[in-house]
Amino acid sequence: MSKHQNEQQCEVCRGCGRSCRSSRYPDEAQCVTLLDRAGCTPRVILHCCTVKVVAEEMAKVFCADVRLVIAGALLHDIGRSRDHTIMHANAGADMAERLGLPEELVDIIRKHIGAGLDDEDAEEMGLPKRDYIPRTLEEKIVAHADNMVSDNRIVKHTHSVEKLMMKGSHRGAARIAALHKELSLLYGKDLDGMVSSLGEAPALAGLCAALARK
């Protein structure tokens, strides 16, 4: 199936009978504006824009909710306007809740660290007791797209695995490796190939492109 045919089919998801392009979520321009107003730096916004390119490619092939994935990818690091530690995900989710964004979008932001945080991780960090593991397809897509972007460059998933291994986070590294395998099987080939197919520095559009030119 060609990419065009797949995108046409994705207007109504295979087997779920719902549109992949819900209007419940802010569009790209609205998301970039939210990031800017929250106080995110241009570097953070460019990172989010690059994550969006990777996530959108996966979402279209998987026939996921593309609009939700785009919004989640663009807003996943909104918490970096307040906190640059690993706690930025929880801070960002709290910000998204205050903005009145849909719960499923808030959950993507909260669960995007690596391939999620298990109960032991959450307890060590002093996080409220709740589920921090990406469960839905859209949550998994955004989390792993973030694993495959370093700054504003697309990288192989092993980049994130190795970083966690060096920090002694072996459980987190194993979760990323497992998520990569799961999503690569759905994609039909190794997602690391996106470094070549999309380019290490992929083309951006709209407000993202304007920001990249500055």
Secondary structure, DSSP 8 states (H G I E B T S, - for coil): --HHHHHHHTTB-TTT-SBSS-TTS--HHHHHHHHHHHT--HHHHHHHHHHHHHHHHHHHHHT--HHHHHHHHHHTTGGGGT--STTHHHHHHHHHHHTT--HHHHHHHHT-STT-B-HHHHHHHT--SS-BS--SHHHHHHHHHHHTEETTEE--THHHHHHHHHTT-HHHHHHHHHHHHHHHHHHTS-GGGHHHHT-SS----HHHHHHHH-
